[in-house]
Amino acid sequence: MAKVLIYEDNPQLREGLTMLIDGSEGFKVLAAYKNCMNAVDEVEAFNPDVVLMDIDMPGRTGIEALKLIREVNPHVKILMLTVFDDNKNVFEAIRGGANGYILKKTPPSRLLEYIGEAATGGAPMTASIASQVLRMFSEVHRASNDDYNLSDREKQVLQLLVNGYSYKMIAAEMFIAIDTVRSHIKKIYEKLHVNSKSEAVAKACKDKLV
């Protein structure tokens, strides 16, 4: 059962999301809010698996709330749900520690798949957003791959992370134990000087490591 917390200021969309998610097998909406002014306390109180976070909300933006949540909770999965697909918001969301970035026009069935993917450790993105991310980072100066000294095995793991694979999926794909995956990812984080999957994916794209 994937437990979901929703932040969306549009009442019709908020109600629609609640009905869709709560009415689907394997999902439960814990609460739905029209703003994220108290998001840190609410996430702590409800302990959701996934947070659906609108970006454009009154009082405090979803990206501001994302960063505040990440200061105290690096584990909860946060999906940015938005009408925006511009570089600035995408980049800020990734830097802030978002686990995925999806558009509000995403079909309901696909939205449920994205939530499920995030809950199991994936990093879902709407196709147009993923293309935007790749274009955005391709414009950034390419760093030398040799700077990080990644092994071929570590590059393979990093590629699968970029593809949105969970630890379990990586283990199955590479025919290795999950503990071995964790060991590889720990070394990747150390070499890339990052602290999260989203940071590692962003750096891999930016510096064209895979």
Backbone as a ProteinNet text record, in pm:
[ID]
protein_1_A
[PRIMARY]
MAKVLIYEDNPQLREGLTMLIDGSEGFKVLAAYKNCMNAVDEVEAFNPDVVLMDIDMPGRTGIEALKLIREVNPHVKILMLTVFDDNKNVFEAIRGGANGYILKKTPPSRLLEYIGEAATGGAPMTASIASQVLRMFSEVHRASNDDYNLSDREKQVLQLLVNGYSYKMIAAEMFIAIDTVRSHIKKIYEKLHVNSKSEAVAKACKDKLV
[TERTIARY]
84	0	87.7	80.5	156.4	75.2	126	56.8	99.4	1.1	28.3	-23.9	55.1	15.9	13.5	-95.2	-113	-110.4	-37.8	-39.5	-76.4	-194.3	-246	-347.7	-326.6	-414.9	-544.6	-548.8	-670.5	-767.5	-883.4	-972.5	-1025.2	-1056.4	-1107.7	-1001.5	-880.1	-772.5	-736.1	-735.1	-704	-804.5	-932.5	-1036.7	-1026.4	-997	-984.2	-868.4	-755.5	-639.3	-668.8	-735.7	-769.4	-858.9	-960.7	-1053.3	-983.3	-899.5	-828	-735.8	-652.7	-551.3	-614.6	-706.6	-769.4	-858.5	-908.9	-997.2	-924.7	-793.6	-714.8	-649.4	-652.7	-595.9	-446.8	-403.6	-261.8	-219.4	-315.3	-284.9	-379.6	-329.2	-413.4	-369.6	-466	-437.3	-453.1	-346.2	-348.2	-413.4	-385.8	-443.1	-412.3	-490	-467.7	-482.9	-384	-381	-377.1	-433.2	-436.9	-311.8	-226	-97.1	3.2	128.7	234.1	303.8	230.1	288.6	334.8	266.8	302.1	348.1	403.4	437.5	536	634.8	735.9	670	585.6	517.5	420	352.3	252.4	318.9	430.8	503.9	553.9	599	646.4	530.4	414.6	300.2	241.5	230	164.5	260.9	388.9	489.5	447.6	423.1	379.3	494.8	459.2	560.2	594.4	491.4	507.7	433.1	496.8	432.2	414.6	291.8	264.7	264.2	359	379.1	362	254.8	237.4	346.1	390.3	493.9	434.4	334.1	282.1	167.2	200.6	99.5	116.4	7.7	14.9	92.7	162.3	233.3	372.9	382.2	512.7	507.4	607.4	607.7	640.6	604.5	634.7	783.5	863	1007.9	1065.5	1012.5	1056.5	1021.4	900.9	859.8	945.6	974.6	1061.5	1195	1256.8	1387.6	1379.2	1271.2	1253.1	1232.7	1154.5	1132.7	1262.9	1341.5	1466.5	1568.6	1556.2	1648.2	1630.2	1508.9	1481.3	1443.7	1410.8	1367.9	1421.6	1534.2	1593.4	1531.8	1439.7	1392.9	1258.4	1165.7	1032.6	1043.9	964.2	967.8	878.3	932.6	858.1	851.9	728.4	706.2	651.1	717.2	668.4	561.1	443.2	329.8	296.9	309.6	304.6	264.1	223	198.3	325.6	427.9	551.1	647.4	711.7	818.1	939.2	954.9	1067.9	1193.9	1308.5	1437.4	1455	1417.2	1443.6	1376.2	1247	1175.7	1227.4	1254.7	1306.9	1439.7	1530	1662.6	1654.3	1571.2	1556.8	1497.8	1402.3	1341.3	1443.2	1523.3	1625.9	1729.8	1773.9	1871	1813.7	1683.9	1620.3	1595.9	1616	1601.6	1473.1	1407.2	1284.1	1315.5	1223.5	1241.3	1180.2	1102.3	1041.5	975.3	942.5	886.8	789.3	660.5	558.1	455.8	399.2	303.6	161.4	81.3	-55.9	-141.4	-103.9	-183.6	-152.3	-67.4	-35.7	-163.6	-186.7	-305.9	-313.9	-434.7	-450.8	-377.7	-388.1	-323.3	-171.6	-116.5	28.6	70.3	-14.8	15	26.8	-63.9	-57.9	70.1	109.8	235	353.7	353.5	461.6	470.1	354.9	353	407.6	365.3	415.2	565.3	614.6	758	835.6	785.9	854	856	744.5	733.9	834.1	871	965.1	1107.8	1132.6	1270	1305.2	1207.9	1234.7	1236.5	1267.6	1271.5	1194.1	1060	979.4	978.2	975	959.5	872.9	783.3	708.8	809.2	777	871.2	920.8	830.6	871.6	967.9	948.5	1038.2	1174.9	1176.1	1303.6	1383.6	1315.5	1382.9	1437.6	1358.6	1400.4	1526.7	1528.5	1644.2	1768.5	1755.3	1870.4	1921.2	1828.9	1869.5	1937.1	1880.1	1932.2	2076.2	2099.4	2232.9	2332.9	2283	2374.5	2436.5	2371.3	2422.8	2526.5	2535.9	2631.6	2768.4	2870	3007.6	3034.4	3088.6	3116.2	3244.4	3232.4	3350.2	3418.3	3544	3617.6	3571.2	3539.2	3497.3	3604.7	3730.1	3839.8	3844.2	3777.4	3778.7	3721.1	3628	3556.7	3606.4	3682.7	3740.8	3636	3524	3422	3462.7	3440.9	3468.3	3357.1	3381.2	3278.6	3150.9	3168.1	3054.2	2975.9	3048.1	2982.9	2910.2	2968.9	2902	2773.1	2777.3	2658.2	2546.3	2583.5	2486	2430.8	2520.1	2478.3	2383.1	2411.1	2322.6	2182.2	2174.8	2044.7	1972.9	2048.3	1987.5	1926.2	2000.7	1952	1824.8	1818.2	1701.6	1581.9	1601.5	1490.8	1475	1576.9	1568.7	1579.2	1506.2	1520.9	1639.3	1679.7	1790.6	1758.3	1633.6	1591.9	1599.3	1556.2	1558.8	1702.2	1791.3	1932.7	1993.4	1962.2	2014.6	1971	1844.1	1792.4	1856.6	1871.2	1927.6	2073.4	2149.1	2292.5	2327	2222.5	2242.3	2338	2314.2	2394.8	2301.2	2354.9	2274.5	2245.2	2134.8	2099.6	2208.8	2270.5	2379.5	2496.2	2520.7	2626.8	2589.5	2461.3	2412.9	2436.5	2399.2	2417	2564	2651.3	2794.7	2843.7	2799.7	2836.7	2787.3	2660.5	2600.7	2671	2709	2783.6	2914.5	2985.1	3111.1	3086.8	2977.9	2943.2	2919	2841.4	2813.6	2943.6	3033.1	3160.8	3242.5	3248.6	3329.7	3270.2	3137.2	3071.5	3050.2	3077.6	3058.2	2912.1	2821.2	2678.2	2622.7	2497.4	2438	2303.8	2258.2	2128.2	2125.6	2024.4	2007.5	1981.5	1895	1861.6	1984.5	2072.2	2194.8	2288.1	2296.6	2383	2333.9	2201.3	2143.2	2168.8	2148.1	2169.5	2314.5	2408.5	2549.5	2589.5	2531.6	2560.2	2516.4	2398.5	2348.6	2431.4	2458.1	2529.4	2669.8	2738.9	2878.3	2891.1	2774.5	2773.3	2860.9	2835.8	2915.2	2868.7	2744.9	2692.8	2628.4
-119.8	0	125.1	203.2	328	441.2	498.2	606.1	741	821.7	943.8	1067.8	1174.3	1305.2	1400.7	1478.9	1564.1	1712.2	1791.9	1938.2	1996.8	2058	2113.2	2221.6	2343.8	2453.8	2457.8	2391.2	2387.2	2285.6	2332	2239.4	2124.9	2153.3	2047	1940.7	1986.1	1890.9	1814.2	1885.5	1820	1709.1	1739.8	1639.6	1525	1559.9	1456.8	1361.8	1418.6	1336	1244.9	1301.6	1223.5	1105.6	1130.8	1023.7	918.3	962.5	869.7	778.8	839.5	763.6	676.1	735.5	661.8	549.5	566.2	464.5	356.5	361.7	263	164.2	38.5	-66.6	-45.4	-56.1	-41.6	98.7	192.3	331.7	384.3	476.2	540.2	685.3	777.6	918.7	946.8	992	1021.6	1156.7	1254	1388.5	1466.3	1573	1659.6	1804.3	1887.4	2025.6	2124.9	2245.1	2349.7	2435.7	2421.4	2490.8	2406.8	2448.1	2368.6	2447.7	2539.2	2622	2538.5	2427.8	2342.3	2204.1	2199.2	2070.3	1988.6	2053.4	1979.7	1904.5	1973.7	1910.1	1803.4	1828.7	1733.4	1605.6	1619.3	1501.3	1419.7	1489.4	1419.4	1346.9	1412	1354.6	1234.2	1243.3	1137.2	1028.8	1063.1	966.9	897	974.3	913.6	844.5	759.1	699.8	797	865.6	955.9	1086.4	1198.5	1329.1	1380.5	1413.9	1480	1629.6	1702.3	1842.7	1933.5	2013.6	2114.8	2221	2282.1	2385.4	2522.7	2559.6	2696.1	2704.2	2732.2	2743.4	2875.2	2925.7	3053.7	3042	3149.7	3154	3095.6	2973.5	2906.5	2813.9	2820	2733.2	2589.9	2499.9	2359.6	2332.2	2404.7	2384.1	2432.1	2542.2	2589.2	2485.7	2430.2	2326.9	2201.5	2164.3	2049.5	2063.2	2178.7	2201.4	2196.3	2249.7	2247.3	2104.1	2026	1886	1808.9	1834.3	1760.7	1791.6	1905.8	1939.3	1845.4	1792	1706.4	1563.9	1541.7	1408.7	1377.4	1308.1	1275.8	1152.4	1085.2	954.2	957.1	1044.1	1044	1076.3	1006.9	1028.5	1148.1	1244.8	1365.2	1381.2	1381.4	1401.5	1541.1	1618	1750.8	1737	1788.6	1780.6	1921.9	1946.7	2085.6	2102.1	2223	2255.9	2308.3	2335.9	2394.4	2287.1	2312.5	2222.6	2304.3	2422	2506.8	2465.8	2501.6	2461.4	2500.5	2621.7	2673.1	2586.9	2556.8	2476.6	2333.1	2275.8	2139	2131.3	2222.9	2220.3	2243.4	2339.5	2367.9	2248.7	2179.9	2063.5	1950.6	1926.7	1822.1	1858.3	1981.6	2026.6	2018.8	2042.7	2040.2	1901.3	1800	1662.8	1593.6	1643.6	1578.2	1439.9	1345.6	1209.6	1191.9	1289.9	1283.1	1415	1433.8	1561.1	1529.4	1545.9	1504.7	1615.8	1617	1720.1	1682.7	1786.8	1764.1	1699.2	1715.4	1656.6	1507.9	1451.7	1308.5	1225.5	1126.3	1041.6	973.8	955.8	897.8	765.9	675	544.4	558.7	650.7	672	739.5	829.9	896.6	794.3	698.4	592.7	511	485.1	411.7	491.3	622	707.4	704.8	713	710.4	576.8	468.9	336.8	324.3	378.4	375.1	450.7	569.7	650.6	578.4	514.8	445.6	331.6	271.2	158.8	200.9	332	379.5	430.4	434.8	487	639.4	695.2	841.3	879.1	869.8	891.2	1035.6	1051.9	1183.1	1169.2	1264.8	1270.7	1277.5	1211.7	1203.7	1340.8	1437.5	1572.2	1635.4	1605	1657.7	1592.1	1460.1	1389.4	1444.9	1471.1	1529.3	1667.4	1744.1	1878.1	1871.6	1774	1757.7	1725.2	1633.1	1594.6	1712.2	1789.1	1906.5	2010.3	2028.4	2128.9	2097.2	1972.1	1936.3	1923	1898.6	1889.7	2024.8	2130.7	2265.1	2308.1	2232.1	2264.7	2209.6	2279.3	2237.3	2095.4	2015.5	1875.6	1863.3	1796.8	1772.9	1644.1	1631	1510.9	1391.1	1281.8	1160.5	1109.1	1136.2	1084.5	1148.3	1262.7	1330.9	1244.4	1157	1081.4	937.2	889.3	754.9	646.3	654.6	551.5	425	309.5	182.8	154.7	58.4	22.4	-25.2	-98.4	-150.2	-35.1	61.8	178	261.2	272.1	344.8	273.5	139.9	62.5	86.3	86.7	113.6	254.8	350.8	490	505.9	436.9	442.1	393.5	285.9	232.1	327.9	397	499.5	609.6	651.9	755.6	708.5	577.8	521.7	504.6	538.8	532	399.5	312.3	181.4	194.7	110.5	99.7	7.7	3.2	-85	-229.8	-270.3	-408	-437.2	-340.7	-359.2	-364.9	-283.3	-285	-421.7	-472.1	-602.8	-711.6	-706.4	-806.8	-791.4	-669	-641.4	-686.5	-665.9	-694.2	-829.7	-901.3	-1033.3	-1024.9	-924.8	-908.8	-887.4	-900.2	-883.2	-734.3	-707.3	-568.8	-503	-579	-524.1	-480.8	-554.7	-517.2	-388.9	-376	-252	-134.4	-152.4	-45.3	-7.2	-106.6	-80.5	1.8	-36.7	38.3	182.3	199.4	332.9	419.3	359.6	434.5	488.3	403.7	446.3	553.8	538.7	639	774	773.6	898.8	964.4	882	934.6	996.1	926.1	974	1098.5	1105.8	1219.9	1335.5	1308.4	1409.1	1453.4	1354.5	1381.7	1300.7	1333.9	1268.9	1201.8	1206.6	1147.7	1097.6	1013.6	959.3	1071.2	1167.3	1274.6	1357.8	1381.7	1456.8	1378.5	1246.3	1162.2	1160.2	1147.9	1147.4	1282.1	1390.8	1524.7	1542.4	1495.8	1511.1	1421.3	1301.3	1209.8	1271	1335.4	1399.4	1523	1604	1729.3	1706	1609	1583.4	1470.3	1420.8	1315.7	1196.2	1147.4	1034.9	901.3	895.9	769.5	796.7
0	0	0	-106.2	-115.4	-53.1	54.9	126.3	67.3	28.7	-47.2	25.4	22	73.2	-46.1	-59.6	-176.9	-138.4	-217.7	-204.5	-339.1	-346	-471.4	-438.1	-489.2	-451.9	-533.7	-650	-729.6	-668.6	-615.6	-543	-628.4	-757	-842.7	-868.8	-897.3	-923	-796.2	-683.2	-556.3	-526.1	-546.3	-522	-622.5	-748.1	-850.8	-822.9	-783.3	-750.3	-631.7	-532	-412.7	-448.4	-528.7	-568	-653.4	-747	-833.9	-753.4	-669.5	-596.3	-488.1	-410.8	-301	-352.4	-473.2	-529.2	-606.4	-609	-682.9	-587	-624.6	-540	-520.3	-396.4	-364.9	-329	-323.4	-291.5	-183.8	-102.8	-1	16.2	8.1	32.6	182	244.1	387.2	414.6	328.3	340.7	214.3	191.1	75.2	119.5	86.4	133.5	17.9	42.2	-60	-60.7	39.1	40.1	117.4	111.5	176.4	287.5	349	453.8	573.6	600.9	715.2	668.7	548.5	487.3	570.6	628.1	705.4	820.8	897.2	1010.1	963.5	852.3	801.8	750.8	682.9	636.5	755.1	858	978.3	1046.9	1054	1123.9	1050	917.8	840.6	792.3	780.1	733.7	604.4	497.5	370.2	298.7	202.3	115	2.3	-48.3	-161.4	-134	-166.8	-160.5	-303.1	-340	-467.9	-439.8	-494.9	-460	-581.3	-581.1	-684.8	-667.4	-775.7	-765.4	-736.7	-810.9	-802.9	-702.3	-574.8	-470	-394.7	-337.7	-265.9	-135.3	-101.3	26.6	20.4	-29.7	-41	-161.7	-246.6	-364.6	-326.5	-415.8	-391.4	-384	-461.4	-458	-325.5	-272.6	-140.2	-33.6	-41.7	54.1	39.6	-85.2	-112.6	-39.7	-52.1	10.2	162.4	218.1	363.8	413.9	340.2	378.3	372.8	269	251.3	362.5	426	535.7	654.1	669.7	785.9	746.3	620	576.7	437.5	429.4	298.3	233.2	302.4	256.6	185.5	227.9	167	17.6	-63.1	-207.7	-243.3	-315	-349.2	-500.7	-554	-696.5	-718.8	-802.6	-836.6	-944.8	-916.2	-1007.8	-1055	-1184.4	-1228.5	-1374.6	-1409	-1548.9	-1613.8	-1532.7	-1583.9	-1633.5	-1746.8	-1791.1	-1836.1	-1773.2	-1810.5	-1735.3	-1793.7	-1737.1	-1591.8	-1558.2	-1423.7	-1317.8	-1337.8	-1239.4	-1234.4	-1349.7	-1353.6	-1278.8	-1310.1	-1249	-1098.6	-1056.2	-913.5	-839.4	-902.3	-839.2	-821.6	-923.9	-915.2	-809.8	-812.5	-712	-571.5	-559.5	-428.2	-374.1	-456.6	-409.5	-450.2	-555.1	-602.4	-657.9	-636.3	-687.5	-825.9	-869.9	-1001.9	-1034.6	-1162.6	-1209.3	-1319.9	-1291.3	-1387.4	-1410.4	-1529.8	-1568.2	-1525.8	-1496.9	-1451.7	-1560.1	-1685.5	-1794.3	-1813.6	-1728.2	-1735.5	-1721.7	-1808.4	-1797.9	-1660.6	-1606	-1472.2	-1451.6	-1547.8	-1531.7	-1522	-1601.1	-1598.7	-1468.5	-1418.6	-1291.8	-1179.1	-1177.3	-1075.9	-1089.8	-1214.2	-1237.1	-1183.7	-1208.2	-1159.6	-1007.2	-941.2	-794.7	-744.8	-810.1	-773	-794	-905.4	-933.4	-826.3	-789.8	-688.6	-554.1	-519.2	-391.1	-379.6	-493.5	-491.2	-525.1	-526.8	-543.8	-681	-773.6	-906.3	-908	-1024	-1039.2	-1165.1	-1159.9	-1281	-1328.7	-1459.9	-1521.6	-1645.9	-1666.1	-1790.8	-1906.4	-2018.2	-2130.2	-2175	-2183.4	-2227.5	-2128.6	-1998.9	-1895.4	-1907.2	-1928	-1941.2	-2058.6	-2170.1	-2286.1	-2253.3	-2177.1	-2136.5	-2050.8	-1958.2	-1869.6	-1950.9	-2044.4	-2125.7	-2209.2	-2267.6	-2345.5	-2256	-2138.3	-2046	-2005.6	-1969.4	-1922.8	-2037.7	-2158.4	-2272.4	-2304.5	-2256.6	-2281.1	-2177.7	-2072	-1965.6	-2003.2	-1965.2	-1997.6	-1951.8	-2039.5	-2007.9	-1927.1	-1814.2	-1731	-1777.7	-1746.7	-1786.4	-1706.5	-1775.4	-1706.2	-1611.6	-1644.4	-1563.2	-1424.3	-1408.5	-1279.2	-1168.2	-1203.2	-1100.7	-1085.3	-1182	-1173.9	-1147.4	-1215.2	-1198.7	-1272.1	-1208.6	-1275.3	-1375.5	-1464.2	-1562.6	-1493.2	-1384.8	-1308.6	-1246	-1192	-1129.8	-1235.4	-1354.8	-1462.9	-1504.8	-1502.7	-1538.1	-1436.5	-1307.6	-1201.6	-1216.1	-1243	-1258.1	-1375.5	-1486.2	-1603.5	-1567.3	-1489	-1449.1	-1354.3	-1269.6	-1183.6	-1269	-1370.8	-1462.1	-1532.6	-1561	-1628.5	-1535	-1406.2	-1311.5	-1240.4	-1247.9	-1183.6	-1031.9	-958.5	-813.9	-782.9	-656.7	-616.8	-653.8	-627.4	-655.9	-805	-886.2	-1031.6	-1083.4	-1026.1	-1065.7	-1033.8	-914.1	-873.1	-971	-1011.7	-1105.4	-1243.1	-1288.6	-1420.5	-1430.1	-1321	-1322.7	-1260.3	-1211.5	-1149.8	-1030.1	-945.4	-823.7	-705.7	-583.7	-463.2	-439.2	-370.5	-339.1	-254.9	-163.5	-82.6	-170.5	-277	-371.6	-444.1	-479.9	-542.8	-448.5	-322.6	-223.6	-210.9	-215.2	-206.2	-324.7	-445.2	-566.2	-557.6	-514.3	-509.1	-403.8	-292.6	-190.1	-248.1	-325	-386.2	-492.4	-567.6	-669.7	-603.4	-494.4	-422.3	-375.9	-323.2	-272	-385.1	-499.4	-611.7	-676.8	-680	-743.1	-645.1	-517	-411.6	-405.7	-400.6	-388.5	-270.9	-233.6	-116.8	-145	-269.6	-300.5	-443.9	-471.9	-605.6	-707.1	-669	-763.5	-797	-697.5	-723.2	-814.8	-790.9	-873.6	-1018.4	-1036.8	-1171.6	-1240.2	-1165.4	-1223.1	-1266.9	-1182.8	-1215	-1333.3	-1337.3	-1448.4	-1580.4	-1580.1	-1702.3	-1736.2	-1635.5	-1657.5	-1713	-1654.5	-1694.1	-1795.4	-1843.8	-1945.6	-1906	-1784.5	-1733	-1787.4	-1837.2	-1891.3	-2025.8
[MASK]
++++++++++++++++++++++++++++++++++++++++++++++++++++++++++++++++++++++++++++++++++++++++++++++++++++++++++++++++++++++++++++++++++++++++++++++++++++++++++++++++++++++++++++++++++++++++++++++++++++++++++++++++++

